């Protein structure tokens, strides 16, 4: 089995790994409520996708003291 003749330097290893970084998510505003959502996903705030109500949004209950 073939083996490398010389050890890879830290610089070369890190240069190779430079493409493994996680990028910034591609968010866009929801046309209905304005919340930022990933494209082609149901909006978690209003529950709409392509103008149709797909998921009933959860209602937040305020507690009065």
PDB file of N, H, CA, C and O in Angstrom:
ATOM      1  N   UNK A   1       0.840  -1.171   0.000  1.00  0.00           N
ATOM      2  CA  UNK A   1       0.000   0.000   0.000  1.00  0.00           C
ATOM      3  C   UNK A   1       0.891   1.242   0.000  1.00  0.00           C
ATOM      4  O   UNK A   1       1.895   1.290   0.711  1.00  0.00           O
ATOM      5  N   UNK A   2       0.527   2.229  -0.787  1.00  0.00           N
ATOM      6  H   UNK A   2      -0.289   2.190  -1.364  1.00  0.00           H
ATOM      7  CA  UNK A   2       1.336   3.434  -0.907  1.00  0.00           C
ATOM      8  C   UNK A   2       1.189   4.312   0.332  1.00  0.00           C
ATOM      9  O   UNK A   2       0.104   4.447   0.897  1.00  0.00           O
ATOM     10  N   UNK A   3       2.311   4.905   0.737  1.00  0.00           N
ATOM     11  H   UNK A   3       3.193   4.796   0.278  1.00  0.00           H
ATOM     12  CA  UNK A   3       2.327   5.812   1.889  1.00  0.00           C
ATOM     13  C   UNK A   3       2.967   7.128   1.459  1.00  0.00           C
ATOM     14  O   UNK A   3       3.813   7.144   0.565  1.00  0.00           O
ATOM     15  N   UNK A   4       2.562   8.243   2.099  1.00  0.00           N
ATOM     16  H   UNK A   4       1.874   8.229   2.825  1.00  0.00           H
ATOM     17  CA  UNK A   4       3.198   9.503   1.759  1.00  0.00           C
ATOM     18  C   UNK A   4       4.663   9.514   2.179  1.00  0.00           C
ATOM     19  O   UNK A   4       5.022   8.986   3.231  1.00  0.00           O
ATOM     20  N   UNK A   5       5.492  10.112   1.355  1.00  0.00           N
ATOM     21  H   UNK A   5       5.200  10.540   0.499  1.00  0.00           H
ATOM     22  CA  UNK A   5       6.928  10.139   1.626  1.00  0.00           C
ATOM     23  C   UNK A   5       7.246  11.124   2.746  1.00  0.00           C
ATOM     24  O   UNK A   5       8.128  10.872   3.566  1.00  0.00           O
ATOM     25  N   UNK A   6       6.532  12.243   2.781  1.00  0.00           N
ATOM     26  H   UNK A   6       5.815  12.448   2.114  1.00  0.00           H
ATOM     27  CA  UNK A   6       6.759  13.270   3.794  1.00  0.00           C
ATOM     28  C   UNK A   6       5.461  13.573   4.535  1.00  0.00           C
ATOM     29  O   UNK A   6       4.367  13.381   4.003  1.00  0.00           O
ATOM     30  N   UNK A   7       5.599  14.045   5.758  1.00  0.00           N
ATOM     31  H   UNK A   7       6.488  14.201   6.190  1.00  0.00           H
ATOM     32  CA  UNK A   7       4.442  14.417   6.565  1.00  0.00           C
ATOM     33  C   UNK A   7       3.830  15.701   6.003  1.00  0.00           C
ATOM     34  O   UNK A   7       4.551  16.617   5.607  1.00  0.00           O
ATOM     35  N   UNK A   8       2.491  15.761   5.970  1.00  0.00           N
ATOM     36  H   UNK A   8       1.906  15.016   6.292  1.00  0.00           H
ATOM     37  CA  UNK A   8       1.804  16.979   5.534  1.00  0.00           C
ATOM     38  C   UNK A   8       1.982  18.040   6.609  1.00  0.00           C
ATOM     39  O   UNK A   8       1.792  17.762   7.793  1.00  0.00           O
ATOM     40  N   UNK A   9       2.341  19.240   6.210  1.00  0.00           N
ATOM     41  H   UNK A   9       2.495  19.465   5.248  1.00  0.00           H
ATOM     42  CA  UNK A   9       2.524  20.319   7.177  1.00  0.00           C
ATOM     43  C   UNK A   9       1.161  20.790   7.698  1.00  0.00           C
ATOM     44  O   UNK A   9       0.127  20.514   7.090  1.00  0.00           O
ATOM     45  N   UNK A  10       1.171  21.498   8.822  1.00  0.00           N
ATOM     46  H   UNK A  10       2.011  21.722   9.316  1.00  0.00           H
ATOM     47  CA  UNK A  10      -0.064  22.034   9.387  1.00  0.00           C
ATOM     48  C   UNK A  10      -0.721  22.990   8.394  1.00  0.00           C
ATOM     49  O   UNK A  10      -1.945  23.021   8.265  1.00  0.00           O
ATOM     50  N   UNK A  11       0.091  23.754   7.707  1.00  0.00           N
ATOM     51  H   UNK A  11       1.085  23.729   7.812  1.00  0.00           H
ATOM     52  CA  UNK A  11      -0.430  24.717   6.739  1.00  0.00           C
ATOM     53  C   UNK A  11      -1.205  24.025   5.627  1.00  0.00           C
ATOM     54  O   UNK A  11      -2.316  24.434   5.290  1.00  0.00           O
ATOM     55  N   UNK A  12      -0.617  22.972   5.057  1.00  0.00           N
ATOM     56  H   UNK A  12       0.285  22.639   5.331  1.00  0.00           H
ATOM     57  CA  UNK A  12      -1.271  22.256   3.960  1.00  0.00           C
ATOM     58  C   UNK A  12      -2.560  21.589   4.442  1.00  0.00           C
ATOM     59  O   UNK A  12      -3.563  21.601   3.728  1.00  0.00           O
ATOM     60  N   UNK A  13      -2.546  21.009   5.640  1.00  0.00           N
ATOM     61  H   UNK A  13      -1.731  20.999   6.220  1.00  0.00           H
ATOM     62  CA  UNK A  13      -3.750  20.362   6.180  1.00  0.00           C
ATOM     63  C   UNK A  13      -4.854  21.379   6.394  1.00  0.00           C
ATOM     64  O   UNK A  13      -6.017  21.122   6.085  1.00  0.00           O
ATOM     65  N   UNK A  14      -4.488  22.527   6.921  1.00  0.00           N
ATOM     66  H   UNK A  14      -3.543  22.736   7.173  1.00  0.00           H
ATOM     67  CA  UNK A  14      -5.484  23.566   7.195  1.00  0.00           C
ATOM     68  C   UNK A  14      -6.013  24.196   5.910  1.00  0.00           C
ATOM     69  O   UNK A  14      -7.181  24.576   5.832  1.00  0.00           O
ATOM     70  N   UNK A  15      -5.149  24.304   4.909  1.00  0.00           N
ATOM     71  H   UNK A  15      -4.200  23.996   4.972  1.00  0.00           H
ATOM     72  CA  UNK A  15      -5.616  24.812   3.615  1.00  0.00           C
ATOM     73  C   UNK A  15      -6.648  23.870   3.008  1.00  0.00           C
ATOM     74  O   UNK A  15      -7.632  24.321   2.421  1.00  0.00           O
ATOM     75  N   UNK A  16      -6.430  22.571   3.145  1.00  0.00           N
ATOM     76  H   UNK A  16      -5.631  22.204   3.622  1.00  0.00           H
ATOM     77  CA  UNK A  16      -7.374  21.590   2.617  1.00  0.00           C
ATOM     78  C   UNK A  16      -8.705  21.685   3.354  1.00  0.00           C
ATOM     79  O   UNK A  16      -9.767  21.532   2.750  1.00  0.00           O
ATOM     80  N   UNK A  17      -8.648  21.936   4.655  1.00  0.00           N
ATOM     81  H   UNK A  17      -7.786  22.060   5.147  1.00  0.00           H
ATOM     82  CA  UNK A  17      -9.864  21.991   5.467  1.00  0.00           C
ATOM     83  C   UNK A  17     -10.596  23.321   5.346  1.00  0.00           C
ATOM     84  O   UNK A  17     -11.688  23.461   5.896  1.00  0.00           O
ATOM     85  N   UNK A  18     -10.040  24.290   4.655  1.00  0.00           N
ATOM     86  H   UNK A  18      -9.153  24.176   4.208  1.00  0.00           H
ATOM     87  CA  UNK A  18     -10.662  25.613   4.587  1.00  0.00           C
ATOM     88  C   UNK A  18     -12.032  25.561   3.907  1.00  0.00           C
ATOM     89  O   UNK A  18     -12.862  26.440   4.138  1.00  0.00           O
ATOM     90  N   UNK A  19     -12.281  24.560   3.085  1.00  0.00           N
ATOM     91  H   UNK A  19     -11.607  23.846   2.897  1.00  0.00           H
ATOM     92  CA  UNK A  19     -13.565  24.434   2.399  1.00  0.00           C
ATOM     93  C   UNK A  19     -14.614  23.722   3.240  1.00  0.00           C
ATOM     94  O   UNK A  19     -15.770  23.634   2.825  1.00  0.00           O
ATOM     95  N   UNK A  20     -14.243  23.213   4.408  1.00  0.00           N
ATOM     96  H   UNK A  20     -13.304  23.285   4.745  1.00  0.00           H
ATOM     97  CA  UNK A  20     -15.178  22.472   5.253  1.00  0.00           C
ATOM     98  C   UNK A  20     -15.992  23.370   6.173  1.00  0.00           C
ATOM     99  O   UNK A  20     -16.857  22.880   6.900  1.00  0.00           O
ATOM    100  N   UNK A  21     -15.734  24.672   6.158  1.00  0.00           N
ATOM    101  H   UNK A  21     -15.032  25.070   5.568  1.00  0.00           H
ATOM    102  CA  UNK A  21     -16.423  25.586   7.056  1.00  0.00           C
ATOM    103  C   UNK A  21     -17.914  25.633   6.727  1.00  0.00           C
ATOM    104  O   UNK A  21     -18.310  25.506   5.568  1.00  0.00           O
ATOM    105  N   UNK A  22     -18.715  25.814   7.742  1.00  0.00           N
ATOM    106  H   UNK A  22     -18.393  25.917   8.683  1.00  0.00           H
ATOM    107  CA  UNK A  22     -20.164  25.918   7.561  1.00  0.00           C
ATOM    108  C   UNK A  22     -20.492  27.358   7.195  1.00  0.00           C
ATOM    109  O   UNK A  22     -20.073  28.288   7.884  1.00  0.00           O
ATOM    110  N   UNK A  23     -21.232  27.541   6.126  1.00  0.00           N
ATOM    111  H   UNK A  23     -21.572  26.785   5.566  1.00  0.00           H
ATOM    112  CA  UNK A  23     -21.573  28.873   5.651  1.00  0.00           C
ATOM    113  C   UNK A  23     -22.781  29.453   6.364  1.00  0.00           C
ATOM    114  O   UNK A  23     -23.427  28.783   7.170  1.00  0.00           O
ATOM    115  N   UNK A  24     -23.072  30.695   6.058  1.00  0.00           N
ATOM    116  H   UNK A  24     -22.547  31.239   5.404  1.00  0.00           H
ATOM    117  CA  UNK A  24     -24.220  31.392   6.638  1.00  0.00           C
ATOM    118  C   UNK A  24     -25.487  30.864   5.961  1.00  0.00           C
ATOM    119  O   UNK A  24     -25.506  30.714   4.739  1.00  0.00           O
ATOM    120  N   UNK A  25     -26.549  30.579   6.727  1.00  0.00           N
ATOM    121  H   UNK A  25     -26.534  30.701   7.719  1.00  0.00           H
ATOM    122  CA  UNK A  25     -27.774  30.088   6.097  1.00  0.00           C
ATOM    123  C   UNK A  25     -28.402  31.144   5.186  1.00  0.00           C
ATOM    124  O   UNK A  25     -28.345  32.340   5.471  1.00  0.00           O
ATOM    125  N   UNK A  26     -28.997  30.684   4.093  1.00  0.00           N
ATOM    126  H   UNK A  26     -29.042  29.713   3.861  1.00  0.00           H
ATOM    127  CA  UNK A  26     -29.602  31.564   3.103  1.00  0.00           C
ATOM    128  C   UNK A  26     -31.044  31.865   3.526  1.00  0.00           C
ATOM    129  O   UNK A  26     -31.974  31.173   3.114  1.00  0.00           O
ATOM    130  N   UNK A  27     -31.219  32.893   4.344  1.00  0.00           N
ATOM    131  H   UNK A  27     -30.463  33.456   4.679  1.00  0.00           H
ATOM    132  CA  UNK A  27     -32.541  33.236   4.857  1.00  0.00           C
ATOM    133  C   UNK A  27     -33.198  34.287   3.972  1.00  0.00           C
ATOM    134  O   UNK A  27     -32.522  35.118   3.366  1.00  0.00           O
ATOM    135  N   UNK A  28     -34.522  34.236   3.909  1.00  0.00           N
ATOM    136  H   UNK A  28     -35.071  33.560   4.401  1.00  0.00           H
ATOM    137  CA  UNK A  28     -35.288  35.233   3.162  1.00  0.00           C
ATOM    138  C   UNK A  28     -36.507  35.602   4.002  1.00  0.00           C
ATOM    139  O   UNK A  28     -36.975  34.780   4.790  1.00  0.00           O
ATOM    140  N   UNK A  29     -37.033  36.818   3.853  1.00  0.00           N
ATOM    141  H   UNK A  29     -36.653  37.486   3.213  1.00  0.00           H
ATOM    142  CA  UNK A  29     -38.208  37.201   4.640  1.00  0.00           C
ATOM    143  C   UNK A  29     -39.471  36.530   4.109  1.00  0.00           C
ATOM    144  O   UNK A  29     -39.649  36.390   2.899  1.00  0.00           O
ATOM    145  N   UNK A  30     -40.327  36.125   5.008  1.00  0.00           N
ATOM    146  H   UNK A  30     -40.182  36.239   5.991  1.00  0.00           H
ATOM    147  CA  UNK A  30     -41.624  35.546   4.642  1.00  0.00           C
ATOM    148  C   UNK A  30     -42.479  36.663   4.030  1.00  0.00           C
ATOM    149  O   UNK A  30     -42.577  37.744   4.612  1.00  0.00           O
ATOM    150  N   UNK A  31     -43.095  36.425   2.872  1.00  0.00           N
ATOM    151  H   UNK A  31     -43.016  35.548   2.399  1.00  0.00           H
ATOM    152  CA  UNK A  31     -43.893  37.500   2.252  1.00  0.00           C
ATOM    153  C   UNK A  31     -45.140  37.859   3.056  1.00  0.00           C
ATOM    154  O   UNK A  31     -45.697  38.942   2.876  1.00  0.00           O
ATOM    155  N   UNK A  32     -45.581  36.971   3.933  1.00  0.00           N
ATOM    156  H   UNK A  32     -45.129  36.092   4.079  1.00  0.00           H
ATOM    157  CA  UNK A  32     -46.800  37.236   4.693  1.00  0.00           C
ATOM    158  C   UNK A  32     -46.532  37.968   6.009  1.00  0.00           C
ATOM    159  O   UNK A  32     -47.185  38.968   6.310  1.00  0.00           O
ATOM    160  N   UNK A  33     -45.557  37.464   6.804  1.00  0.00           N
ATOM    161  H   UNK A  33     -45.027  36.652   6.560  1.00  0.00           H
ATOM    162  CA  UNK A  33     -45.339  38.053   8.128  1.00  0.00           C
ATOM    163  C   UNK A  33     -43.988  38.740   8.276  1.00  0.00           C
ATOM    164  O   UNK A  33     -43.791  39.502   9.222  1.00  0.00           O
ATOM    165  N   UNK A  34     -43.043  38.486   7.349  1.00  0.00           N
ATOM    166  H   UNK A  34     -43.203  37.867   6.580  1.00  0.00           H
ATOM    167  CA  UNK A  34     -41.751  39.157   7.408  1.00  0.00           C
ATOM    168  C   UNK A  34     -40.695  38.444   8.227  1.00  0.00           C
ATOM    169  O   UNK A  34     -39.560  38.915   8.301  1.00  0.00           O
ATOM    170  N   UNK A  35     -41.033  37.319   8.846  1.00  0.00           N
ATOM    171  H   UNK A  35     -41.955  36.936   8.786  1.00  0.00           H
ATOM    172  CA  UNK A  35     -40.039  36.554   9.613  1.00  0.00           C
ATOM    173  C   UNK A  35     -39.058  35.891   8.650  1.00  0.00           C
ATOM    174  O   UNK A  35     -39.445  35.487   7.553  1.00  0.00           O
ATOM    175  N   UNK A  36     -37.803  35.778   9.048  1.00  0.00           N
ATOM    176  H   UNK A  36     -37.489  36.106   9.939  1.00  0.00           H
ATOM    177  CA  UNK A  36     -36.800  35.172   8.182  1.00  0.00           C
ATOM    178  C   UNK A  36     -36.884  33.654   8.242  1.00  0.00           C
ATOM    179  O   UNK A  36     -36.875  33.063   9.321  1.00  0.00           O
ATOM    180  N   UNK A  37     -36.967  33.018   7.047  1.00  0.00           N
ATOM    181  H   UNK A  37     -36.974  33.498   6.170  1.00  0.00           H
ATOM    182  CA  UNK A  37     -37.176  31.582   6.917  1.00  0.00           C
ATOM    183  C   UNK A  37     -36.248  31.055   5.829  1.00  0.00           C
ATOM    184  O   UNK A  37     -35.885  31.793   4.913  1.00  0.00           O
ATOM    185  N   UNK A  38     -35.861  29.784   5.922  1.00  0.00           N
ATOM    186  H   UNK A  38     -36.155  29.184   6.666  1.00  0.00           H
ATOM    187  CA  UNK A  38     -35.117  29.145   4.849  1.00  0.00           C
ATOM    188  C   UNK A  38     -36.019  29.015   3.627  1.00  0.00           C
ATOM    189  O   UNK A  38     -37.222  28.805   3.781  1.00  0.00           O
ATOM    190  N   UNK A  39     -35.474  29.131   2.417  1.00  0.00           N
ATOM    191  H   UNK A  39     -34.497  29.301   2.291  1.00  0.00           H
ATOM    192  CA  UNK A  39     -36.318  29.000   1.232  1.00  0.00           C
ATOM    193  C   UNK A  39     -36.922  27.603   1.094  1.00  0.00           C
ATOM    194  O   UNK A  39     -36.311  26.616   1.506  1.00  0.00           O
ATOM    195  N   UNK A  40     -38.092  27.521   0.530  1.00  0.00           N
ATOM    196  H   UNK A  40     -38.588  28.323   0.195  1.00  0.00           H
ATOM    197  CA  UNK A  40     -38.827  26.273   0.292  1.00  0.00           C
ATOM    198  C   UNK A  40     -39.180  25.556   1.596  1.00  0.00           C
ATOM    199  O   UNK A  40     -39.218  24.326   1.635  1.00  0.00           O
ATOM    200  N   UNK A  41     -39.437  26.312   2.654  1.00  0.00           N
ATOM    201  H   UNK A  41     -39.407  27.311   2.622  1.00  0.00           H
ATOM    202  CA  UNK A  41     -39.850  25.758   3.938  1.00  0.00           C
ATOM    203  C   UNK A  41     -41.097  26.489   4.413  1.00  0.00           C
ATOM    204  O   UNK A  41     -41.334  27.632   4.024  1.00  0.00           O
ATOM    205  N   UNK A  42     -41.885  25.846   5.240  1.00  0.00           N
ATOM    206  H   UNK A  42     -41.692  24.917   5.557  1.00  0.00           H
ATOM    207  CA  UNK A  42     -43.063  26.471   5.836  1.00  0.00           C
ATOM    208  C   UNK A  42     -42.590  27.482   6.876  1.00  0.00           C
ATOM    209  O   UNK A  42     -41.670  27.198   7.644  1.00  0.00           O
ATOM    210  N   UNK A  43     -43.206  28.645   6.906  1.00  0.00           N
ATOM    211  H   UNK A  43     -43.953  28.876   6.283  1.00  0.00           H
ATOM    212  CA  UNK A  43     -42.858  29.676   7.880  1.00  0.00           C
ATOM    213  C   UNK A  43     -43.284  29.205   9.268  1.00  0.00           C
ATOM    214  O   UNK A  43     -44.433  28.814   9.474  1.00  0.00           O
ATOM    215  N   UNK A  44     -42.353  29.245  10.212  1.00  0.00           N
ATOM    216  H   UNK A  44     -41.419  29.563  10.045  1.00  0.00           H
ATOM    217  CA  UNK A  44     -42.674  28.770  11.560  1.00  0.00           C
ATOM    218  C   UNK A  44     -43.524  29.775  12.336  1.00  0.00           C
ATOM    219  O   UNK A  44     -44.169  29.405  13.317  1.00  0.00           O
ATOM    220  N   UNK A  45     -43.535  31.042  11.910  1.00  0.00           N
ATOM    221  H   UNK A  45     -43.011  31.342  11.113  1.00  0.00           H
ATOM    222  CA  UNK A  45     -44.315  32.058  12.614  1.00  0.00           C
ATOM    223  C   UNK A  45     -45.786  32.043  12.214  1.00  0.00           C
ATOM    224  O   UNK A  45     -46.666  32.013  13.074  1.00  0.00           O
ATOM    225  N   UNK A  46     -46.054  32.064  10.902  1.00  0.00           N
ATOM    226  H   UNK A  46     -45.338  32.088  10.203  1.00  0.00           H
ATOM    227  CA  UNK A  46     -47.447  32.157  10.455  1.00  0.00           C
ATOM    228  C   UNK A  46     -47.987  30.848   9.871  1.00  0.00           C
ATOM    229  O   UNK A  46     -49.200  30.706   9.720  1.00  0.00           O
ATOM    230  N   UNK A  47     -47.111  29.885   9.537  1.00  0.00           N
ATOM    231  H   UNK A  47     -46.126  30.000   9.660  1.00  0.00           H
ATOM    232  CA  UNK A  47     -47.555  28.584   9.048  1.00  0.00           C
ATOM    233  C   UNK A  47     -47.946  28.552   7.587  1.00  0.00           C
ATOM    234  O   UNK A  47     -48.594  27.601   7.151  1.00  0.00           O
ATOM    235  N   UNK A  48     -47.572  29.567   6.810  1.00  0.00           N
ATOM    236  H   UNK A  48     -47.046  30.340   7.164  1.00  0.00           H
ATOM    237  CA  UNK A  48     -47.932  29.626   5.399  1.00  0.00           C
ATOM    238  C   UNK A  48     -46.780  29.177   4.509  1.00  0.00           C
ATOM    239  O   UNK A  48     -45.613  29.342   4.863  1.00  0.00           O
ATOM    240  N   UNK A  49     -47.115  28.608   3.352  1.00  0.00           N
ATOM    241  H   UNK A  49     -48.063  28.474   3.065  1.00  0.00           H
ATOM    242  CA  UNK A  49     -46.143  28.249   2.320  1.00  0.00           C
ATOM    243  C   UNK A  49     -46.793  28.490   0.975  1.00  0.00           C
ATOM    244  O   UNK A  49     -47.846  27.922   0.685  1.00  0.00           O
ATOM    245  N   UNK A  50     -46.184  29.320   0.152  1.00  0.00           N
ATOM    246  H   UNK A  50     -45.328  29.781   0.387  1.00  0.00           H
ATOM    247  CA  UNK A  50     -46.691  29.706  -1.173  1.00  0.00           C
ATOM    248  C   UNK A  50     -48.131  30.229  -1.103  1.00  0.00           C
ATOM    249  O   UNK A  50     -48.955  29.922  -1.965  1.00  0.00           O
ATOM    250  N   UNK A  51     -48.415  31.013  -0.079  1.00  0.00           N
ATOM    251  H   UNK A  51     -47.746  31.262   0.620  1.00  0.00           H
ATOM    252  CA  UNK A  51     -49.721  31.642   0.042  1.00  0.00           C
ATOM    253  C   UNK A  51     -50.797  30.779   0.659  1.00  0.00           C
ATOM    254  O   UNK A  51     -51.925  31.245   0.817  1.00  0.00           O
ATOM    255  N   UNK A  52     -50.499  29.537   1.018  1.00  0.00           N
ATOM    256  H   UNK A  52     -49.583  29.158   0.890  1.00  0.00           H
ATOM    257  CA  UNK A  52     -51.494  28.636   1.611  1.00  0.00           C
ATOM    258  C   UNK A  52     -51.143  28.337   3.055  1.00  0.00           C
ATOM    259  O   UNK A  52     -49.970  28.198   3.402  1.00  0.00           O
ATOM    260  N   UNK A  53     -52.165  28.240   3.899  1.00  0.00           N
ATOM    261  H   UNK A  53     -53.118  28.353   3.618  1.00  0.00           H
ATOM    262  CA  UNK A  53     -51.951  27.861   5.292  1.00  0.00           C
ATOM    263  C   UNK A  53     -51.707  26.362   5.340  1.00  0.00           C
ATOM    264  O   UNK A  53     -52.593  25.575   5.006  1.00  0.00           O
ATOM    265  N   UNK A  54     -50.520  25.965   5.752  1.00  0.00           N
ATOM    266  H   UNK A  54     -49.801  26.604   6.024  1.00  0.00           H
ATOM    267  CA  UNK A  54     -50.138  24.562   5.767  1.00  0.00           C
ATOM    268  C   UNK A  54     -50.159  24.016   7.187  1.00  0.00           C
ATOM    269  O   UNK A  54     -50.640  22.908   7.426  1.00  0.00           O
ATOM    270  N   UNK A  55     -49.638  24.795   8.126  1.00  0.00           N
ATOM    271  H   UNK A  55     -49.248  25.694   7.932  1.00  0.00           H
ATOM    272  CA  UNK A  55     -49.561  24.382   9.530  1.00  0.00           C
ATOM    273  C   UNK A  55     -50.235  25.456  10.370  1.00  0.00           C
ATOM    274  O   UNK A  55     -49.967  26.645  10.199  1.00  0.00           O
ATOM    275  N   UNK A  56     -51.098  25.042  11.262  1.00  0.00           N
ATOM    276  H   UNK A  56     -51.316  24.076  11.400  1.00  0.00           H
ATOM    277  CA  UNK A  56     -51.751  25.992  12.156  1.00  0.00           C
ATOM    278  C   UNK A  56     -50.709  26.530  13.143  1.00  0.00           C
ATOM    279  O   UNK A  56     -50.092  25.747  13.865  1.00  0.00           O
ATOM    280  N   UNK A  57     -50.503  27.855  13.186  1.00  0.00           N
ATOM    281  H   UNK A  57     -51.005  28.491  12.599  1.00  0.00           H
ATOM    282  CA  UNK A  57     -49.475  28.398  14.091  1.00  0.00           C
ATOM    283  C   UNK A  57     -49.877  28.217  15.552  1.00  0.00           C
ATOM    284  O   UNK A  57     -51.057  28.237  15.901  1.00  0.00           O
ATOM    285  N   UNK A  58     -48.857  28.038  16.394  1.00  0.00           N
ATOM    286  H   UNK A  58     -47.898  28.021  16.110  1.00  0.00           H
ATOM    287  CA  UNK A  58     -49.102  27.900  17.822  1.00  0.00           C
ATOM    288  C   UNK A  58     -49.436  29.268  18.411  1.00  0.00           C
ATOM    289  O   UNK A  58     -48.790  30.263  18.086  1.00  0.00           O
ATOM    290  N   UNK A  59     -50.442  29.313  19.273  1.00  0.00           N
ATOM    291  H   UNK A  59     -50.967  28.504  19.537  1.00  0.00           H
ATOM    292  CA  UNK A  59     -50.874  30.569  19.885  1.00  0.00           C
ATOM    293  C   UNK A  59     -50.117  30.744  21.188  1.00  0.00           C
ATOM    294  O   UNK A  59     -50.099  29.851  22.035  1.00  0.00           O
ATOM    295  N   UNK A  60     -49.485  31.914  21.341  1.00  0.00           N
ATOM    296  H   UNK A  60     -49.499  32.639  20.653  1.00  0.00           H
ATOM    297  CA  UNK A  60     -48.761  32.221  22.578  1.00  0.00           C
ATOM    298  C   UNK A  60     -49.726  32.874  23.543  1.00  0.00           C
ATOM    299  O   UNK A  60     -50.366  33.872  23.211  1.00  0.00           O
ATOM    300  N   UNK A  61     -49.834  32.311  24.743  1.00  0.00           N
ATOM    301  H   UNK A  61     -49.314  31.501  25.013  1.00  0.00           H
ATOM    302  CA  UNK A  61     -50.744  32.815  25.765  1.00  0.00           C
ATOM    303  C   UNK A  61     -49.961  33.681  26.744  1.00  0.00           C
ATOM    304  O   UNK A  61     -48.971  33.234  27.324  1.00  0.00           O
ATOM    305  N   UNK A  62     -50.409  34.923  26.927  1.00  0.00           N
ATOM    306  H   UNK A  62     -51.213  35.286  26.456  1.00  0.00           H
ATOM    307  CA  UNK A  62     -49.767  35.807  27.878  1.00  0.00           C
ATOM    308  C   UNK A  62     -50.389  35.594  29.254  1.00  0.00           C
ATOM    309  O   UNK A  62     -51.610  35.532  29.399  1.00  0.00           O
ATOM    310  N   UNK A  63     -49.527  35.486  30.256  1.00  0.00           N
ATOM    311  H   UNK A  63     -48.535  35.537  30.139  1.00  0.00           H
ATOM    312  CA  UNK A  63     -50.015  35.294  31.624  1.00  0.00           C
ATOM    313  C   UNK A  63     -50.122  36.654  32.299  1.00  0.00           C
ATOM    314  O   UNK A  63     -49.157  37.418  32.306  1.00  0.00           O
ATOM    315  N   UNK A  64     -51.274  36.962  32.862  1.00  0.00           N
ATOM    316  H   UNK A  64     -52.058  36.342  32.856  1.00  0.00           H
ATOM    317  CA  UNK A  64     -51.473  38.212  33.597  1.00  0.00           C
ATOM    318  C   UNK A  64     -51.229  37.973  35.061  1.00  0.00           C
ATOM    319  O   UNK A  64     -51.686  36.985  35.635  1.00  0.00           O
ATOM    320  N   UNK A  65     -50.489  38.905  35.666  1.00  0.00           N
ATOM    321  H   UNK A  65     -50.117  39.708  35.200  1.00  0.00           H
ATOM    322  CA  UNK A  65     -50.201  38.759  37.107  1.00  0.00           C
ATOM    323  C   UNK A  65     -51.037  39.696  37.923  1.00  0.00           C
ATOM    324  O   UNK A  65     -50.929  39.712  39.149  1.00  0.00           O
TER     325      UNK A  65
END
